[in-house]
């Protein structure tokens, strides 16, 4: 829970959003730099998911985060 806004953020699933591969210890996962809510096992999966569906979702998440931050000020 965000202590500033009392909002609960969705739990980040510890698997690749594109291929569904589970996170492996000592293997780097790539987090979306826009919304920071999804993980990918490699750059190829990140690019594939971005082009297929995540672009629209990411923009919605990023806009919501910005609105939340602005309402705190």
Backbone as a chain_set.jsonl record, in Angstrom:
{"seq": "XXXXXXXXXXXXXXXXXXXXXXXXXXXXXXXXXXXXXXXXXXXXXXXXXXXXXXXXXXXXXXXXXXXXXXXXX", "coords": {"N": [[0.849, -1.17, 0.0], [0.517, 2.23, -0.772], [1.732, 4.595, 1.302], [1.287, 7.297, 1.227], [-1.021, 7.847, -0.23], [-2.825, 5.957, 0.503], [-3.558, 3.967, -1.269], [-3.849, 0.804, -2.834], [-1.596, -0.906, -4.77], [-1.52, -2.905, -7.763], [-0.379, -6.278, -7.447], [2.803, -7.22, -8.555], [3.315, -9.631, -10.867], [5.58, -12.286, -10.789], [6.664, -13.206, -13.294], [7.347, -13.575, -16.798], [5.614, -11.368, -18.817], [5.089, -11.738, -21.486], [5.916, -14.374, -22.482], [5.322, -15.931, -20.338], [7.171, -17.153, -18.705], [8.541, -18.192, -15.621], [10.13, -16.244, -13.065], [13.559, -16.698, -12.455], [15.933, -17.441, -9.989], [18.709, -15.275, -9.687], [18.551, -14.457, -12.323], [18.145, -11.819, -14.464], [15.256, -9.831, -14.656], [13.322, -7.813, -16.797], [11.792, -4.774, -16.21], [8.94, -2.922, -17.17], [9.629, 0.297, -18.186], [7.899, 2.376, -18.264], [5.264, 2.058, -16.894], [6.1, 0.399, -14.866], [4.941, -1.906, -13.918], [4.903, -4.444, -15.06], [6.795, -7.386, -15.906], [9.505, -8.75, -17.862], [11.252, -11.449, -19.429], [13.269, -11.018, -21.223], [14.591, -8.621, -23.613], [13.448, -9.042, -26.11], [10.962, -10.26, -25.589], [9.793, -8.149, -24.225], [9.618, -6.168, -26.219], [7.952, -7.478, -28.059], [5.537, -7.789, -26.571], [4.955, -5.111, -26.062], [4.43, -4.113, -28.64], [2.211, -5.673, -29.298], [0.203, -5.399, -27.243], [0.765, -4.048, -24.759], [1.392, -1.321, -24.93], [-0.945, 0.392, -24.966], [-2.084, -0.241, -22.454], [0.012, 0.496, -20.772], [0.215, 3.26, -21.125], [-2.206, 4.05, -19.986], [-1.785, 3.249, -17.294], [0.491, 4.806, -16.651], [-0.518, 7.416, -16.955], [-2.434, 7.406, -14.918], [-0.809, 7.164, -12.662], [0.574, 9.589, -12.799], [-1.575, 11.391, -12.423], [-2.308, 10.655, -9.821], [0.027, 11.387, -8.412], [0.002, 14.156, -8.817], [-2.295, 14.859, -7.453], [-1.522, 14.586, -4.855], [0.126, 16.697, -4.26]], "CA": [[0.0, 0.0, 0.0], [1.22, 3.499, -0.805], [1.38, 5.257, 2.555], [0.907, 8.684, 0.972], [-2.369, 7.956, -0.804], [-3.643, 4.847, 1.006], [-4.015, 3.147, -2.391], [-3.176, -0.47, -3.004], [-1.19, -1.113, -6.147], [-1.606, -4.32, -8.135], [0.814, -7.08, -7.195], [3.557, -7.513, -9.771], [3.505, -11.07, -11.027], [6.997, -12.555, -10.996], [6.865, -14.015, -14.488], [7.374, -12.792, -18.03], [4.273, -11.028, -19.299], [4.943, -12.172, -22.867], [6.021, -15.834, -22.67], [4.845, -16.549, -19.105], [8.27, -17.834, -18.025], [8.696, -17.77, -14.233], [11.404, -15.646, -12.692], [14.548, -17.646, -11.95], [16.906, -16.78, -9.121], [19.936, -14.788, -10.34], [18.308, -14.086, -13.722], [17.579, -10.479, -14.511], [13.977, -9.604, -15.321], [13.21, -6.434, -17.254], [10.536, -4.143, -15.816], [8.509, -1.854, -18.057], [10.113, 1.566, -17.637], [6.8, 3.332, -18.253], [4.339, 1.848, -15.772], [6.824, -0.355, -13.851], [4.045, -2.918, -13.36], [5.043, -5.764, -15.683], [8.16, -7.876, -16.067], [9.811, -9.544, -19.055], [12.484, -12.228, -19.253], [14.299, -10.469, -22.101], [14.168, -7.452, -24.402], [12.599, -9.492, -27.213], [9.605, -10.42, -25.056], [9.297, -6.816, -23.901], [9.26, -5.524, -27.481], [6.798, -8.188, -28.621], [4.34, -7.448, -25.804], [4.708, -3.677, -26.279], [3.815, -3.944, -29.954], [0.939, -6.39, -29.386], [-0.863, -4.936, -26.358], [1.095, -3.309, -23.547], [1.463, 0.126, -25.188], [-2.18, 1.046, -24.531], [-2.189, -0.441, -21.006], [1.077, 1.242, -20.117], [-0.152, 4.669, -21.129], [-3.261, 4.217, -18.983], [-1.157, 3.158, -15.972], [1.374, 5.956, -16.458], [-1.369, 8.587, -16.758], [-3.042, 7.3, -13.589], [0.246, 7.449, -11.692], [0.789, 11.041, -12.831], [-2.722, 12.039, -11.777], [-2.192, 10.389, -8.385], [1.112, 12.215, -7.866], [-0.429, 15.548, -8.838], [-3.321, 15.079, -6.432], [-0.856, 14.584, -3.56], [0.75, 18.015, -4.063]], "C": [[0.893, 1.231, 0.0], [0.789, 4.289, 0.429], [0.957, 6.706, 2.361], [-0.542, 8.813, 0.515], [-3.332, 6.901, -0.271], [-4.23, 4.002, -0.123], [-3.204, 1.867, -2.434], [-2.859, -0.653, -4.475], [-1.281, -2.595, -6.482], [-0.283, -5.03, -7.868], [1.492, -7.378, -8.525], [3.81, -9.008, -9.816], [4.947, -11.33, -11.422], [7.216, -13.543, -12.132], [6.804, -13.103, -15.697], [5.958, -12.589, -18.549], [4.027, -11.591, -20.707], [4.916, -13.694, -23.019], [5.601, -16.631, -21.44], [5.916, -17.334, -18.345], [8.422, -17.284, -16.611], [10.082, -17.175, -14.005], [12.303, -16.715, -12.089], [15.557, -16.865, -11.118], [18.176, -16.455, -9.913], [19.771, -14.534, -11.832], [17.607, -12.742, -13.73], [16.243, -10.483, -15.253], [13.923, -8.124, -15.678], [11.835, -5.895, -16.891], [10.201, -3.053, -16.834], [8.921, -0.519, -17.439], [9.018, 2.638, -17.607], [5.933, 3.186, -17.021], [5.001, 1.125, -14.606], [5.996, -1.476, -13.225], [4.205, -4.309, -13.953], [6.517, -6.096, -15.884], [8.282, -8.705, -17.345], [11.124, -10.272, -18.836], [13.612, -11.721, -20.148], [13.718, -9.318, -22.93], [13.245, -7.855, -25.556], [11.146, -9.66, -26.759], [8.987, -9.064, -24.743], [8.83, -6.1, -25.169], [8.019, -6.16, -28.087], [5.511, -7.786, -27.907], [3.966, -5.98, -26.0], [3.958, -3.475, -27.591], [2.435, -4.588, -30.043], [-0.151, -5.814, -28.487], [-0.453, -4.002, -25.235], [1.144, -1.793, -23.747], [0.242, 0.85, -24.629], [-2.337, 0.943, -23.014], [-1.188, 0.434, -20.259], [0.722, 2.724, -20.038], [-1.249, 4.955, -20.111], [-2.673, 4.213, -17.575], [-0.311, 4.401, -15.684], [0.558, 7.224, -16.217], [-2.014, 8.571, -15.379], [-2.026, 7.635, -12.503], [0.514, 8.95, -11.64], [-0.346, 11.796, -12.153], [-2.671, 11.86, -10.263], [-1.122, 11.271, -7.748], [0.706, 13.681, -7.804], [-1.473, 15.825, -7.769], [-2.732, 15.11, -5.026], [-0.301, 15.969, -3.238], [-0.17, 19.023, -3.474]], "O": [[1.909, 1.267, 0.694], [-0.389, 4.614, 0.58], [0.328, 7.286, 3.246], [-1.212, 9.792, 0.844], [-4.527, 6.947, -0.564], [-5.283, 3.388, 0.047], [-2.017, 1.857, -2.109], [-3.745, -0.566, -5.325], [-1.139, -3.446, -5.603], [0.792, -4.456, -8.042], [0.835, -7.743, -9.5], [4.436, -9.577, -8.921], [5.478, -10.656, -12.305], [7.863, -14.576, -11.961], [6.273, -11.994, -15.627], [5.2, -13.547, -18.698], [2.888, -11.884, -21.07], [3.99, -14.24, -23.62], [5.53, -17.859, -21.486], [5.593, -18.099, -17.436], [8.433, -16.069, -16.409], [11.06, -17.546, -14.655], [11.849, -17.542, -11.299], [15.979, -15.772, -11.494], [18.649, -17.267, -10.708], [20.769, -14.406, -12.541], [16.586, -12.563, -13.067], [16.118, -11.061, -16.333], [14.426, -7.282, -14.934], [10.82, -6.502, -17.233], [11.091, -2.343, -17.302], [8.592, -0.244, -16.286], [9.196, 3.69, -16.992], [5.872, 4.094, -16.191], [4.527, 1.22, -13.474], [6.31, -1.944, -12.131], [3.684, -5.272, -13.39], [7.363, -5.211, -16.013], [7.309, -9.277, -17.837], [12.009, -9.774, -18.14], [14.785, -11.967, -19.864], [12.509, -9.085, -22.936], [12.359, -7.089, -25.935], [10.218, -9.254, -27.458], [7.796, -8.852, -24.97], [7.759, -5.493, -25.18], [7.133, -5.458, -28.575], [4.51, -7.477, -28.554], [2.784, -5.648, -26.094], [2.966, -2.748, -27.639], [1.576, -4.106, -30.782], [-1.308, -5.74, -28.899], [-1.285, -3.21, -24.79], [0.947, -1.052, -22.784], [0.389, 1.825, -23.891], [-2.683, 1.926, -22.359], [-1.516, 1.036, -19.237], [0.911, 3.361, -19.002], [-1.223, 5.99, -19.446], [-3.014, 5.065, -16.755], [-0.394, 4.976, -14.599], [0.914, 8.026, -15.354], [-2.127, 9.616, -14.738], [-2.354, 8.315, -11.531], [0.664, 9.517, -10.558], [-0.106, 12.734, -11.394], [-2.953, 12.793, -9.511], [-1.335, 11.837, -6.675], [1.032, 14.374, -6.84], [-1.523, 16.932, -7.233], [-3.372, 15.608, -4.101], [-0.262, 16.369, -2.074], [0.226, 20.168, -3.257]]}, "num_chains": 1, "name": "protein.A"}
